[in-house]
């Protein structure tokens, strides 16, 4: 083992489901190995104790899901946290049988023998959560659109052959009118947007269907769910914008990015401009 101390103010944490064993250098505390419960209050007490011991960097194993809350709390307290693979720790030779896991982690980290797994910082982790939620919501919206289309197909309404986007201006107005009780193809066709390439006569023919109340009911359920998901998407984008604003705080780019035409389901805020402010790209 190397004799040079790379991290003299290092601590090691043995993570478990209901308690965590923490080891600090023996000269930092009379009780250099302590055990803390896994409750949130205890995790904050653990972090404050490490601060009092002048610890700067911490090594802990990625045990199950039990590391996550402790890891994020330690980051909030300003510690450098090494999340290490347990397999890598076991492969380091020289461990004595009477050394605890926490003490062994602390010793390895002190001599710089551990390699941290990549983990994003807390603000990036929050943004990643919202981006993943957004992706899931968009996928669900796509499925609900398919359900609406299936309801139309079951009634031989060929609306998808006439308009490109069932959830566009024309499609939304027609669906709303149908759900309000309108069945007359000519009246439904009056909702045709001027940008629709198909003629009004073609649109009328596509709306001459075999109306089935059970399929109208299915259409109602799918449409209501789609509208609900739209609201969730806007909420998700609003939270994402708040996080990105924090990431770009203090960064004011001199130039502005080129305007990009907004496409369907894109966020309402200028993502490219925020990225330019944060990363300069």
Residue pairs with C-beta under 8 A, 6 or more apart in sequence:
1 94
1 111
1 113
2 111
2 112
2 113
3 111
4 111
4 112
5 110
5 111
6 110
6 111
6 112
7 56
7 57
7 109
7 110
7 111
7 112
8 25
8 110
9 25
9 28
9 54
9 55
9 56
9 57
10 25
10 55
10 56
10 57
10 58
10 59
10 106
10 109
10 110
11 22
11 23
11 24
11 25
11 50
11 53
11 55
11 57
11 58
11 59
11 106
11 109
12 22
12 23
12 58
12 59
12 60
12 101
12 102
12 103
12 104
12 105
12 106
12 107
12 108
12 109
13 20
13 21
13 22
13 23
13 58
13 59
13 60
13 61
13 70
13 102
13 105
14 20
14 21
14 22
14 23
14 60
14 61
14 100
14 101
14 102
14 105
15 60
15 61
15 63
15 66
15 67
15 70
16 38
16 63
16 66
17 38
17 64
17 66
18 37
18 38
19 35
19 36
19 37
19 38
20 35
20 36
20 38
20 43
20 46
20 70
21 33
21 34
21 35
21 100
21 101
21 102
22 33
22 34
22 35
22 36
22 46
22 49
22 50
22 102
23 32
23 33
23 100
23 102
23 103
23 105
23 106
24 32
24 33
24 50
24 53
24 55
24 106
25 32
25 53
25 106
25 110
26 32
28 53
28 54
28 55
29 49
29 52
29 53
33 100
33 102
33 103
34 49
36 42
36 43
36 45
36 46
36 49
38 66
38 70
40 69
40 73
43 69
43 70
43 73
44 73
46 70
47 73
47 74
47 77
47 79
48 77
50 58
50 74
50 77
50 79
51 77
55 79
56 79
56 80
57 79
57 80
57 81
57 82
57 109
58 74
58 79
58 80
58 81
58 82
58 109
59 82
59 84
59 105
59 106
59 108
59 109
59 114
60 67
60 70
60 71
60 81
60 82
60 83
60 84
60 105
61 67
61 83
61 84
61 85
61 86
61 89
61 101
61 105
62 83
62 84
62 85
62 86
62 117
63 86
67 83
71 81
71 83
71 119
72 122
72 125
74 81
75 81
75 121
75 122
76 122
81 116
81 119
82 109
82 114
82 115
82 116
83 116
83 117
83 119
84 105
84 114
84 115
84 116
84 117
85 115
85 117
88 114
88 115
89 104
89 105
89 108
89 114
92 108
92 113
95 104
99 107
105 114
108 114
119 125
120 128
123 243
123 246
123 247
124 247
126 243
127 240
127 243
127 244
127 247
130 236
130 239
130 240
130 243
131 240
133 236
134 233
134 236
134 237
134 240
137 229
137 232
137 233
137 236
138 233
138 265
140 225
140 229
141 226
141 229
141 230
141 233
141 265
144 222
144 223
144 225
144 226
144 229
145 166
145 167
145 222
145 226
147 218
147 221
147 222
148 166
148 175
148 219
148 222
148 223
148 226
149 160
149 166
150 218
151 215
151 216
151 218
151 219
151 222
152 158
152 159
152 160
152 209
152 215
152 219
154 212
154 215
154 218
155 209
155 210
155 211
155 212
155 215
155 216
156 209
156 210
157 206
157 207
157 208
157 209
158 205
158 206
159 166
159 171
159 174
159 206
159 207
160 166
161 206
162 196
162 198
162 202
162 203
162 206
163 170
163 171
163 196
163 198
163 203
165 171
165 264
166 175
167 226
167 264
168 193
169 193
170 191
170 192
170 193
170 196
173 191
174 188
174 191
174 207
175 219
175 223
177 187
177 188
177 191
178 188
178 216
178 219
179 216
179 219
179 220
179 223
182 188
183 211
185 204
185 205
185 207
185 208
186 204
188 204
188 207
189 200
189 203
189 204
189 207
192 200
192 203
196 203
198 206
233 265
234 268
237 267
237 268
237 269
240 267
241 267
241 269
241 274
244 269
244 271
244 274
244 278
245 274
247 274
247 278
248 274
248 277
248 278
251 277
251 278
252 277
253 273
253 276
253 277
253 280
255 276
256 273
256 276
257 270
257 272
257 273
257 276
258 272
260 272
275 281
